[in-house]
């Protein structure tokens, strides 16, 4: 599920207070709430998945979704299987939208009761397609919930824990990714099965996504020592370079990038990305030397 090699390149997660409403917002027949934390708690009590819709005041297709889709009886009936949350991505929903790396609107997510993203509906969908997407999302929620149950029943199942850590990272859920990391570390502290390094990498991405770059550095360093997969080590070094750059340590960043570029078998796309990063770091170093 990795959509990126770095969780926050160009998009830093800011800590934004969430505006809370004590009562749901009834829009177009769906009993929306604007409070994700309370919705998640309600979903866990009821054992229902969460439907999250992000919009903005200026988004034309958001208004079209509100006018042409949400009022439809089939959509209202299908949404009743969820705890529905609708938030302005530039106001009360800003922090969550950034954690989920929402870049276009409207954006709709289907989550498990624990808050893991099971499916995403980008952009506008007509009512019939939206209803079908909701039903498809329910099936994915069941699959993901089964994975969670399997890991709870067998904490030594490092493959399940690794998958959950990755999904938790994509879902902006750092606590869960760290919990899965602790479980894998206990079951396989030497990375014999290869899942520990993957879980550390997933947890490090979630850590970076919260702007905790100094905390991510030792995690990424451990991946370079534990992993036996070249692509995984490269990914860790690229992220180390970015962390170092954001921590104002351009020399350390340059060192990691030079190691990456020294691999003659590096895929061209990765090589180009690393070279661009190194060019930026070298400019930063040149500026420091002139100063």
Secondary structure, DSSP 8 states (H G I E B T S, - for coil): ----SSTTTT-----------SS-EEETTEEEBS-HHHHHHHHHHHT-EEEEEEE-TT-HHHHHHHHHTTTSHHHHHHHTTEEEEEEETTTTTHHHHHHTT--SSSEEEEE-TTS-EEEEEES---HHHHHHHHHHHHHHHHHHHHHHHHHHH-TT-HHHHHHHHHHHHHTT-HHHHHHHHHHHHHH-TT-TTSHHHHHHHHHHHHHHHTT-HHHHHHHHHHHHHH---HHHHHHHHHHHHHHHHHTT-HHHHHHHHHHHHT-TT--HHHHHHHHHHHHHHHHHHHHHHH-
